[in-house]
Amino acid sequence: MASESSGRTFQEYLEHHLQNLVYGPLPAGHERKFYAKGSDEAGKEVYCQDKNLNYDGEKYCNETLTENGWYLANNKTDVEAMGFWALHIDTMFFSVLLGGLFLFIFARAAKNFSLDKPTKLQLFIEMMIDFINGVVKGTFKSAKNTLVAPMALTIFAWVLLMNLMDLVPVDLIPYPAELLGIPYLKVVPTTDLNLTASLALSVFVLYLFFSIKSKGFVGFIKSISLHPFGPWMLPANLFIEIIDLLAKPLSLALRLYGNLYAGEMIFLLIAGMVSIELTQLTIAGLGLNLAGIGLSLIWAIFHILIVVLQAFIFMMLTVVYMNMAHEKFEQH
């Protein structure tokens, strides 16, 4: 199995790939654990000694912090001790990188724009823009807002690029990064609830802003206190409408996160079937490897639909919420 090639059990292999690269504050006295590398007990002990750490006799090198400071997390215990201020470095890096890639591609297409000899990139982007414009015109009908279409295009393209990272082989980037000393690396930003929640909260803030701007503050308060049962059922109205408000960012964040996280988990489970150890390549092992590779290709082809669909759904719901925000409140 792929996990065995790194000296980890399959459970440890899964936990390793599902852990973000986290940077945050740790207090003095906190005990940190590092995975000890080596083929036997002696090798692991030497590995720990080379790093001036104590070997626990099983799998880990231990270090007790003597002062407060900011560190990279090496396990879930470190992450829990870091608390609220923990930063997911890999999520931030890949999301910004892919956002920059989106801007670069569109800027390049705009710079080389031509009516006479359009490039394939220009034609593709024009097709995408026409598609987004069609969706916005068919959904956003309550008012005129020139921000909605560019926002929908940005959300769709950015989320799609982040989702497409799920098609990169699970060990292609994290394994070389680990050899360079980076303990954890998740390359799919949308498998991190922190990112999907931040995107959803951004949309929710815009929803509240345009709701108040369109209806007025008094009109917005009336829309959540007098609807749907009228003024005599104000407590029930508030309960229903507040639940409805909270459901908007929750549905956006959890739908995108859940689908991409599940897809990544399936890729990891399939990867566990594959071994890169030459000594394990018996006839049965070779057959299991071929089956794992075949399943990876099949799931990747199917997953292309999922990553595109989830980007479209996130964009579509954003446009729907913006349309709802611009609707005028009418008391019946």
Summary of the structure (lengths in Angstrom):
residues: 332
radius of gyration: 25.0
end to end distance: 64.9
largest distance: 79.3
contacts: 982
relative contact order: 0.12
helix: 67%
strand: 7%
